[in-house]
């Protein structure tokens, strides 16, 4: 987990070195002592930074070994904790300098624009070293040097990251025998798995995978299926192998042979073992259960399955916690067991805690027992462990303590429940661990939004960038992998792929591993603020409840100075300012209109904050002090009453992601273009009912990759005013979700990384073919859907992807048509897309013929759908030469009857 932070530090330092070097060697027009001093400070920073980077590289090489050993070696755990603290401090210093670099760049750009210099002229600038940075960096380097020496004392070895099994946490082996009398609530699922095994008998080989988190009862289901008499009658040979963490092919083949033959196998060579297994299964029907599989290496699986080609029919039943394992094994069918029902959990609890009957137990014990089973989240392992603990316990206080405690606080849980789950965490790749732990910042049962998580992960440097890959796409991969590994469950919210939840026990597992770094707290009563405290060890904080903002406004700076994430989620809670703050407090100086609603006060105490998420319908004002959050990377604001953002937001030079979901929003800051590092900008504003315009300075955001201006195109009946002049300066843009009036489509010229859908309407208004050529559609190789409408696309009839769309409506301009006799034919010819295009829609096209590129299978080689509507003058449809399987659709064409048979 620390490895992500070290990698991020090295990347940041590498990016900042050139600027520091420039300042250190900059020529001076004067020999003043101040200039010499500035160059000296820059040289000192450069030397410290270079030395620090060398130390970090040495430390990074041993992190894999350290993170393997921290589970069982407390001294290593403390070493990593200290390393993390110092790494955070180093990150703070480097980001302060990065802030200065961007500030100087922005001020230099604005000065050059004011003086009339051309944008592309190279302007030299020197970045001053902020006060105190030299001493702080020197101290940090010294602390890292000490940590590096401790590394040697701990004998941490350099490693390439290969995983070694942690024998202390290995699961005990499993067998196929099971006592059916103690299994509850699985009858229907057992029948389903049996039906899967016995159906489709014509298939010679198939794999059925039972997938789910640890403790869910996967092995129990497999045991009962294995024992079933119908199953036994259908197979000549049955075998059970507990695979566990390491997929040793020779060991697994040997165990399979022994399970089939019921005799010891003394062979020790792979080829001999494969031959013996092939001989055992030849011409027979086989059932093999592989329990607790973790292997993600396809080659190992292929070595294992080769001998089974000699069998007449093979069914392999697998239990695993990871969907990726099932994919590697070429699973035919996946089965996801459900959590036990509340009734079945109670039956299981009653069996272990009350010896099968609760009738003779005091009512208060029974009532507490029922409440305890609800905490177990439907996991049989947890129910069984807690019930067994209470079996002979007659002290009511012990029962009550377990009822009111978190599972990670119960000693027996740490010894019995969490080791079984800890294996899953230990098997997580290093880059996924901090992402998983961050999810526990939110409280239990919280519905997590996929992009909220991904943007937070990006802000904290958890996502490793890769060449030619967008960082948000990598973030989606991380998110999906956590779901595949059963760390994230689907939430009952549409769309499901965008929402998830942590199971209560998995949430406890995350908190257990997070070392108090992640915390959530609810404040609903005035006394909560006095009674509930937040540890200084917390780096990521969620605050909820009707009094949450009152706590945030009154909390001391001492408690918050190390905070890197704060999520204030008060939803639709309402109230007056007096309910949340002391009106005489100095904090109120920053809240001029607090009487009109609820206001967030002074933010200067959050010195190193990276992520700020505000969700509150009654929020009416963001304080000007937000400009003091120099480290802020991700800012998300949701409110129904907020009308404007403070001008000081333009000073957040490290901001990468800005998300604003405010129905009443009327204006964006004019200086939003000063956010030079901004890559993601999303503005949701009540279907544009109140937002007046987009600031012209938006064109200065040359690093912008994703731009969203509102998001539900089904309801668009009003368009934003004309695109601000200069949007051509968006060379990095990949996704645009907006709807604009335009006088020219030529500003699309340099947006060659544009993805998703592009919809251009009212093409009949284009009066210059050169403008159409400048749009350069044939070079937009990542565009998937193109809609070309000669009039309006009335009602969004053909809307095919509401998530990624740029919708342009061309306005009539002065001047006549330029360029050709049949201008519409020539216009469509100029709008030729890239061959990678998947779907093309053309409507209202008034010419009689279509251009050659619509008939050329090479120029539309990836096309999956081609729709024509209201193209009544076309005399020959362009489908004859296109590849088979394309979705052709035609509406309102007078020549359909004549030509349709040529391509159907």
N, C-alpha and C positions, 0 to 999 in steps of 0.2 A: 504493500500500500504506500509506503514511503517512497518506493521506487518511482511512482508517477510524479510525486512532488519533486524529486531530484531531477528527473528527466525534464520536467517543465522549467526548473531553475536553470539547467544547462542551456536549454533552448532560448530562454529569455536573456541570459548572459551573452550568448553568442550574438543575438540580434542587437544588443546594446553596445557591444565592444567597438564597432566602427565609429559610432557617435562619440564615445569617450576618447577614442584614439584621435579623432579629428580635433577635439577640444584640446587635447594634450599637445598637439603639434601645430596648432593654428598659428599663423604668422600674426604679429601684432603691429599696428601702426604706431604704437607708442611703447615706450619702455617703462611705463608706470608700474609701481610695485603691485597694484591691484591686478593688472593683467598677468604679470609674472606669477603672482600667487594663485590665480585661477588656473593657469597652465600646470602649476605644480600640484594642485589638488587633483586635477584631471589625471596626471601621470600616476599619482598615488592610488587613485581609484582603479585605474587600468591594471596596475601591478597587483593590487589586492584581488581584483576580480579574476585575473588570469591564474593566480595561484589558487584561488578558491575553486576555480573550475577543475584544475588538476586534482585537487583533493576530492572533489565530488565524484570525479570519474573513478578514483580508487575505491571510494566508499560504495558507489553504485555497483561495482563488480562483485561485492560481497552480500548485496541485499537479498538475493535469492536464498542464500544459505541462512542469513539472519531471520528471514520471515518464515523459513521452515522450522528453525529452532526455537522461535519465540513461544511456541505453544507449550514447550516443556522446559524451557530455561528462562527463569525470571530475570536473570542478569541481562540476557539478550533482549528481553521485552523492555526493560528499563533503558537499555542502550538505544533501541529504536524510538522509544518515546522522546528521549532527549534529542535524538537526531531530527525528529519531526518538528520539535519546538524551534531548533536553530534554523532548520530549513524554512519554516514559516517566517522567521525574522529576516532571513536573507531575501526571501521573496518580497517582503514588505519594502526593503531598501531598494531593490532593483526596480520595483514597480513605481516607487517615488521618482526615480530617475527617468523611467519611461514616460511618466506623466510630464516631466519637464521637457523631454525631447519633443513630445507631441505639442505641448503648449507653444514652444518656440517655433515649430513648424507652422502651426496655425497662424500665429501672429505675424510670421514672416510672409506667409501667403497673403494675408489680408492687407499687409502693408504694400506688397507688390501690386496687388489689384488696385489699391487706392492710388498708387503712383502711375498706373497705366502700363506697367511692364507686362509683356506677353507671358501667359501661363507656363509655356514650355521653356522659358529662359531659366537657366540654372542659377539659383540664388544661394550663396553660401551663408551659413549661419553657425553660430557656436552656442552650445548648450551649457549654461553655467551649472556647476556642481552645487546642489542644495546644501545649505548649512547642516553640519553634523553628520553628513553621509560618510565622509572619510573615516571619522572615528568609529562610527557604527559598523562599517564594513570591516575595519581592521579587527574589532572585537569579535565579530562573527567569524572571520577567518580563523582567528585564534581558537575559538570554540570548536570549529570544525577540525582543526589540527588535533585538538585533544580527543575528539571523538574518533578520529582516524587511528590514534595511538591505542585507544580502548579497543578498537576493532582487532588490533593485533593481539592484545591481551586475551580477548575472547576467542582467539583462534578461528575467526570466521574465514572460510575459504572462498576463493573466487569461483564463480559458477556461471554456466550459461543458462541457468534457469531450469535444468532438468529436475523433475520432481522425484523426491525420494519418499517412499511410504513412511508415514509416521506410525510406528508399530504401537505406540501407546493408544492411538485412537482407532485402530482397526476394529471393525465389527466382529463379533464372535461368529463362527461358521454356522450355516443353516443346514437343515436336513429336510426331507420331505414329510416326516411324520408330524402330526398335529392333533391336538385334542379338540374335536369338533364341539364339545360341550361348552367351551369357553369362547366361542366365536359368535358374535352377534351382528346382525344387520347386513350380511354380505351375500345372502342367498341369491338375490336377483343378479348381482354382478358376477357371481360364480357361474350362473347359467349362461350369461352373455359370453363369457370367455370360453366356456365349453362349446357353445354353438360356433364360435369363431374357429376353434380347433377342428371341429368335425365337419364344417361346411367346406365346399369347394374341394372335394376329394380328388378331383382331376388334377389339381396342382401338385407337382412332384415335390416342391420345396416352398415352404412359407414360414415367416417369422411373425409371431404376435408379441408385441411389447406392451407390458404393463408399466405405465410411466406415472410417477408422482413423487412428492417430497418424502423425505425420511420419516418413518413413524406412521405412515398412512395405512399400512397393512398390505402392501403389494405382495410380500412373501407369503403372508397368510392366505391370500386369494390363490396364489400359485400352488400352495400345499394342498388346499381343498380341491382344486381342479385336478391335480396329479393323483389324488386319492379316489376320485370319482370312478364308480364301477363302469359307467358307459365309456369313459375315456380309456380305461384299462382294456376293455374288450376290443377297442379299435386299433390297438398298436401291438406289434410283436415284441418290441423292446421299449422300455421306459428307463430314463436316466435323469438324475438330479446332480447338478454341479454348482457349488457355491464359488463363484468366480472372484468376487471382492475386488479390491482396488487395482491390483496389478494383473493385467491380462497376459500371463505367461503362457504362450501357446502350447509349449510342451507339457506344462503342468495341467492345463485345461484338457488337452487331448487325452492325457494319461488318466485323469480323473473320470473322463467320459467313458473310456474303455472299461475301467474298473466298475463304474456304476452300471454299465450294461452287462458285464460278464460276472460280476460279483466275486472277482478274483483279483489278486495283486498283479500289476503289470511291471515287469522289471526292465522294460526297454528304456533306452536313454537317448536315442537319436531321433530327430524329428521325422526323417523319412520312414524309419521303422514304425514309429508311432502312427503316422498317417496310414501306412499300409495295414497295420493291425486294426485300426478303426474302420477302414474301408472293408476289411474282411468281416468284421463284426456286423456291419449294417447291410451288407450286400443282399439285395432282393427283399428287404424287410420294410415294414412300416415302423417309423421311429417317432417317439416323443421324447424330447430332451428339454429340461428346464435349466436355464442358465440364470442363476439368482444373483442379484446385486452386481450388475455389469457396469463398468466405468470406462471401458475402452473406446477411444475415439479414433483409433488408427485402423484405417480400412485394410491395410496390408495384413495386419495380424488376423483380422477377421477372415480374410480370404484364405489364409493358410489353414485356418481351423475348419472351414466349411468344405474344402475340396474333397475330403474322403466321403462326404455324404452323397456325392453324385452316384455312388454305387447303390444307394438305397432305392426302394420302390416309391416310398412316400416319406417325407420328413416334415415334422412340425416342431418348431423350436419356440418355446415360451420363455420370454426374457422379462426380468424385472430390472428397472433402472430408474434413476432420478433425473436423467438427462435425455431430452428429446434428440439431441445430436447423436447420442449413442445408438438410438433406434434407427436413425437415418443411415449411419455407417453400416449397420447390420442389414440394411435393405429390408426394413420391416414392411410386411404386407398390410398389417392392421395395427393401429395403436389403440390402446384402451386406457382411459384415464379414470381410475377409481374415484368415487366421490368421498367427501368426508363423512364420517359416521353421523347419522341423525342424532338429535338430542335424546330421543328415546333409547336408541341403541347404546349411546354413550352411558346413559344411566344404568342400563342392564349390565354393561361391563363393569362400571364402577361398583354397582351393588354386589356383583359376584366377588370382587376382590376386597372391597372394604367391609362388607357385611356378610361375607360367606354365603352369598346368594339370596339372602332375604333381609329386607329392611323392616319387616313387621315388628320385630322385637326391639328395635333400636329407638332411643328417645327421638321425638319429633324434631328437636332443634338440630340434632346431628344429621338427620335425613334431609332437612331443609338446606343446611350448609353443604351437604354432599351434592345436592342437585345444583346449587350455585357454582360449586367447584367444577363440576363436569362441564358447565357452560364455558368456563375459562379455558378448557382443554382444546377448544376449536375443532372438535371432531376427529382428533388424531388418537387412534387406539393406544399407541405407545405412551402418550402422555397420560391418558385416563388410567391405564394399567399401573403406571409408575406411581402416580399420586395416590391412587386407591390402595395400592400395596403398602405405601408409607403409612397410611392412616388405619390400616387393618386392625392393629392392636392398640391404637391410640385412644385413650379415654379422657384426655385433657381437652376441654372445650377451647381453651385459649390457643392450643396448637392448631386445631381445626380453623379457628378464626384467623390466625396468623397466615395460614396457607391461603385462605380465601382472599385476604386483603393484600397479599404480597404478589410481586411479579415473580414469574416462574424462575427467572435467573437469580432471584434472591434466596431460593430454597436450596439448601445444601444438597439434598438428595437429587434434585433436578439436575444440578451441575454434574453429578456423578453418573446418572442413569439416562436422562433424556437428552441433554445437550451433546454428550459425546457422539451419539448416533447422528445428530444433525450437524455437528462440527465437521464431520468428514466431508460433507457437501461443501461447506465454506472453505475448508483447506484445499479442496480440489478446484476451486474457482481460479481462473487465470488471474495473475497479479493485477492486470488492468481493470478487471471487473470488481475487485474487492471494494475499492473506495466508492464505486458507483452504487453497489449494493448497500453499503453502510449508510450512504447519504439518504437512502430511502427511509431509514428509521428516524430521520429528523422529524418527519411527520408523525402524528399520533396513530394509534391503532385504528383500524377500520376506515382510514382516510382513503378516498379515491384519488389515486395518483394520476396526473396527466402526463402522458409520455413526453411531450415537448417541454413541460416545466422541468422535468428531471434532466432531459438532455441539455437544455440551456444552462442549467445549474452545473452539470458535469463539465460543460465547456468552460464556464467561468472559473472553475476551480482547477482547470488543467488536467482533469481526469482522462480526457479523450486524447489519444495519441494521433496526431495528424499523419496522413500518408499521402504520398505523391499521387496526384491526379484523382484524389477522392475528396468529396466535400465532407467537412467535419460533422455536419448534421446527419449525413448518411451513415457515417461510422457510429455516431451516437445511437441511431436506430438499430444498428447491428448489435451494439452492447445491450440495449434494452431487450431486443428479441432473444438474445442469448440468455439473459437472466430469466426470461419466461421459459425458455426451453429447459433450463436447469432447475425449474420448479421453485425459484426464489420469488417470482412474481406470479400472482394468480389473476385470472380475468376478473374484472369488476362488472357488475350488472349495469353497465352504462353504455349507451351508444355514442360513437362506434367503439366496439370492444377493443379493437387494435390500438386505440388511443388512450385507453384507461386500464388501470390495474390496481391491485391491492396487495399488501403484505399480509399473509396469514399471521395471526397473533403470535404463534410460536416462532415463526421465522423472524418476526419483528423483535421478539425477545432475543433470538440468536444474534441479530445485528447489533442490538444494544450491548449484548455481552461482549462482543468483539470490538466495539467502538471506543472502549476506554473512556466513557463519559463525554466523548466529543460531540455526540448528537443528543439533542434533548427537546422534548415538547412539553408545554405546560398550558393549562387552561385557567383563566381568571374570570370568574363569574360573580364574585361577591367582593365587596371592599376589603374584607379581612383576608381574602386570598393573597392580596398584594403584600401584606405584612407576613403572612405565614409561609408562602411558597417562595423559595429562593432558587437561584440558578448558580451553579458552581462556576468558578472562574476557569475551570478546565473545559467548559463547553465552547466549541467553535461554531457549531451550527444549531440555531435555535428556532423553534416554531412556537409562536404565541397565539393562542386562540381564546375564545370566550368573550362575553360582552364587556369585560373590563380589561381586555388584553392590552389595548392601546394606553390605558392609564398606567399599566405596569411599565410599558416601554418608555413612556414619557418621564416617569419618575425614577427609573432605575439609575443607579450611580454609574459614573464613567468608569470607575475602577472595575466593576463587574463586567463591563462590556468592551473593554479595550482590546481584547483578543478575538472578539467575535468576527467570523468571516461570512456567516449567513444569518439573516434574520427574515423569517416569514411571519408576517402579521396577517392573520386570517380571521376576520370578524364577520364575514358574510353579510347578512342583512340586519345585524344588530343595530338598533337605533338608540338615540339618547341625546342629552344635552351635554355640553362641555363640562358643566359643573359635576356631572356624575363621574367624570374620568380624571379631572385634574383639579388641583388647588388653584383657584382664580388668582391668588396672590403670588403664585409661583413665578420665579424669573423665567421659567420655560414659556410662559404665556406671551412673552415679548415677541416671540416668533409666530404668533397665531392671531393675526389682526381680526379675522372674521370668525373666530371660534363660536360666537353666539349663533351663527347661521348653520352650524353643523359641527361635525367632529373633525378635528384637525391634528395632524401629526406635528409634534413640536421638534425641538432642537435635535439635530442629527449628528452634531460634531463629536459626540462621545463614541460613535462607532468608527474608530480611527482607521481600521484596516478592513472594513467591510467589502466583500467581493460581490455578494448577492443580496439584493433587497427586493422582497416580494410583498406587495401591499394589496390585500383583498378586503375591501370594505365599502359597501354601498353608500355609506354616509360620509365618506371622506370628501372634503370640499377644498382642501388646499394642501399643496406640498410646500414645505418651508424652503426659503432661499438657502438655508444652511446645507441643503443637499449637495451644494457645490464643494463642500469640505470632504466629501467622500471620494478622495482622489484615487482610491484603489478599486472603486466600484466598476464591475465588469458586466453585470446583468441586473437590469432594473425592470420590474414588472409591476404595473399599477392597474387595479380594477376598481371602478367606482361608477355609480350611476349619477353622482352629483358633481363630480369634478369637471370644471369647465375649461381650465387652462393649466398648462405646466409652467413652472417658474423659468424665467430667463436664465437663471443660474445653472440649469441643466446643461446648457451649452458649454460649461466648464468641466464636465465629466470626461476628460480626454482619454481615459482608459476604458470607457464604456464600449462594449462590443455588441451588446444585445439590449434593445429597448422594446418592450411590449406594453402597449397602452390599450386597455379595454374600458372605455369610458363613454357611455351613451350620450352624455351632455357635453362632451368635448367640443369646443368651438374653435380653438386656435392652438397651433403648435408654435413653439418658440421660433422666432425669426433666425436665431443663431444655431439652429439644429445642425446646420452644415459644418459647424466647428467640431463636431464629434468625429474626428478624423479616423478613429479606429473602429467606428461602428460598422458591423457586418450584417446585422439582422435588425430590421425595423418593421414592426407590426402595429398598425393603428386600426382599432375597431371602434367605431363611433356611431352606434345606433343607426346602421344603414345610411350613414352620411347625412342624417337629418339636420345635424347642427354644425358639422365641420365646414368652415367657410372656404378654406383654401389650403393648398400645400405651399409652404415657404419656398421661395426661389433658391434659398441657400442649400436646398436638398441636393442640388446638382454638384455640390462640393464633396459629397460622400463617395469618393472614388473607390473605397474598399467595400462598399455595400454589396452583399451577395444575395440577400433575400429581402424583398420589399412587399409588404401586404398593406393595402389600404382597404379596410373592411373585408368581409369574407363570405357573405352569403349572396351569391349571384342570382339566386332564384327570385329575390325580392328587389333587385335593382330596378328602380324606375327613375332614378336621378343619378346623373353622372357628375363626377368632379369636373371643375372647370379645366381649361386647357392645361396640358402638361407643361410644367415649368420649363422655361427655356434653359437648355444646358443638360438635360437628362442624358444626352449623348455621352456624358462623362461617366457612365456606369459600365466600365469594361469588365468588372468582376461579377456582374449580376448573373444569377443563375435561375432565380425564381421570382416572378412578379405576380402578385395577386391584386389586381386593381382594375378600375374601369375609368377611362379618360376620354374626353373629347380631344381630338388632335387636328391640327391643320397640316401636319406632315407625318408620314410614317417613316421618313428617312432617318429619324433619330434612333431607329432600331439597329442601325448599321453595325455598331461595334459590340452589340450584345450577343456574341456568338456562343455563349455558354447558356443561353436561355433554355429552360426546360419546361416540360408540361404542355400547356395549351396556349395557343395564340389565336385570338378571335379578332378579326378586323371587319367592321361593319360600315355600311354606306360608302362602299368603294366607288359608287357612281360619282362621288364628289371629288375624287382625285383627278386633278387636271394637269398633271405633269408626270410623264412616264419615268423621267429621270429620278423623281422622288421615290417611285416604286422600286427602281433598281437599287437605290441607296439603301432600302430596307434590308437588302442582302439576305433574303430568306434561304437561299441555297447553301449558305455557309453555317446555318444554325443546326448543327448535326445532332443536338440533344433534344430538339423539339419533337414531341410525339404526336400532337394533334394540332391541325391547322384548320381554322374556319374562315372562309372568305364569303362575305355577304355583300351583295350589291345594294341592299337596303338594310333595315334593322333586322336582327335576328329576333323576331317578335316572340316575347315570352320565354326566351331561352330554350326553344323547342329541342335543340340538339345538344344541350349542355351535357357533356360526357365526363367531365372531371372538375368538380367545383373546388377542388383543393389547390390546383395549380392553374391559374388562368390570368392572362393579360388580355383585357378586352378594350379595343380601341374603336372609337366612332369618329370617322373623318367628317370634318365640317367643310361646307362649300367655300371656295376661295375665289378671289377675283382673277380674271384672265381666262382665256380659252383653253380648249384641250390641245395638248402638244404631243406630237410624236407619231400618229398613224391614222389611216383612214378608218379602220375598224379598231377604235381605241380600246374597246373592252377586251377583244382578243389579245391585243398587244399588252394590256395591263395584266391579264391573267398569265401571259407568257413571262412577264417580268417577275411574277410572284412565285416562280418555281421553287419548291422546297428542296431540302436535302434528301437524298435517297433513304435516309434512316427514318423518315416520317412513317408513322403507323396508321394514322387516320386523317382523311381529308374530307371536308364538307364544303361544298360550293352551293350557294343559293342565289337566286335572282339574276343569274348570269344571262345577259340579253343577246349574246352573239350566237351565230349559227354553227360555228365550229369551235373545237377546243384545241389548245396548243399541243405541240408534239410531245412535250414531257408527260402529258396525261395519258399518252398511249404507249409510252416506252417502258417496258418491264424493268430495264436497268435503272431508269431514273426514279422508279417507284418500287424498288426491289424489296422493301420492308413493309409495304402497305398491307394492312389488315382490314381496312374499311374505307370505302369510297362512296359518299352519299351525294346525290344531286337532288335539289328541290327547286321548283319554280324556274327551271331552266328550259322554258318551253320552246325556245327557238333552236336548240341543238338538233342537228339532223342526223348525226352519227355518234352513238355513245362510245366512250373510250375504254370499254372493258374487254374487248376481244383479245388483246395481247397481254393482259395482266395475268399474274399467276393464279392458279386455282385456289379455292378456299377463302378468297377475299369476300368480305361482307359488302355486297353491292346493294344500294337502296336508291329508289327513284320516286320522286313525288311530282305530280303536276307537270309532266313533260308530254307534249302533244305527239312526240314521235316514239313513245315507249312501245306501242304495239308493233311498230315496224321493226324495231331493233332488239327488243328484249331477248328474242330467241337466239341471237347470235352469241350470247355469252352465258345463258343459263345452262 
